Amino acid sequence: MTPLLLPTQSVYLPGQAVLVEASHPGDLVVTHLGEVVREVCCASRGLVDLGELSVGGYGVAQPSTGASSAVQVCASASDRLRYGFVASFRPGKDVEAVARFARRLH
């Protein structure tokens, strides 16, 4: 399985914990404009709490696996609108897989 880091939301608000789903264990490094903001232990796969972050964009990397992602903290949920759509509604479609795919794109 390819290592992945998937934020649980497309945008976070100030005061809100930033959560990332890690597919593999390995410490995470959070950066802002190339500067390390914090390092977070990730002892096992699953949700990792990166804590609260100030308004801005952040890179999230897992050097041990090569996985990377990004998160955005906005002053308001409407500051950076994100949208998407699903064009296939066949019976039995795996809704969780669709949601994970959308999270990878945002």
N, C-alpha and C positions, 0 to 999 in steps of 0.2 A: 504494500500500500504506500502510495506517495505521501510523504509527510505534509500535513495541512494545518494552517492556523486560520480558524474561521471566527470572526467577530460575531457576537450574538445579535448585534443590531447594526444598521447602516450608519446611524448617527447617535452619539451619546450627548447628554446634557451635563453642564457643570454640577458637581455634587453627586453624580451618578457613577456607580462602580462600573468600570469597563471590564467586560468579560470576553474571553477568547476561548474557543474550543480547540484544544490541541489534540491531534491524532496520535502523537507520540510523546513520551516523556523527554525532558530536556529543558534546561533553564531558558527563559525568554528575556530578551533585551529590548527595552522600549527606548526609541530615540525621537528627538524633535529637531528638525533641521540639522541632522547629522551628529547631534550631541546626545550622549547617553543620559536618559532621564532616570531610569531605574532598571534594575535586574530583578526578575521574579522567578522563584523556584517553581519548577513543574516536575514533581516527582512521578506523576503517572498521567496517562491520557485522561482527557475530560476537560471540564471548565476550569479556567485559570482566571483568578481575579487580579487584574492589573492595578486595581485601586482607582481613585479619582484622579483625573487629569484636567489641567487647565484648558481653556478654549484653544483649539489648534489641531493640526494634523500630526499624527505620530506613526512611525514605522514600528513594527513588531517583528522581531527575528528570533529564530531558534537555531543558533549557530551549530549545534550538534547534529541537526538533521538537514539544515539548509532551507527549512521552511521560512516563509516570510509573509507578512500581510500588512495592513494599515488600518488605523482607526481614526475617526474624526470626532472631535468634541466641539459642538456649536452652542452659542448662547441661547438659541431657540431652535426648536425642531424644524421650523420652516426656513431657517437660514440656508440650508442646502437640501433641496428636495430631491428625493430619489424615487424612481418609479420603475416598474417592470410589469410584465404581463405573461400569462401562460396561454398558449394557443392550442394546447392539446388537452382534451377533457375525457379521454377514453376511460371506460369503466375499469376500476381496479388500479388506477394510476397511483404510484407511490408518492403521496403528498409530502412525506418527509424528505425524499430525494429531491423533489422540486424545490422545497424550501432551502435545503443545503446548497443546491446549485445557485439559487438566487443570492444567498449570502456570499458565495464565492465571487459573484459579479459586482457586489456592492461593497 
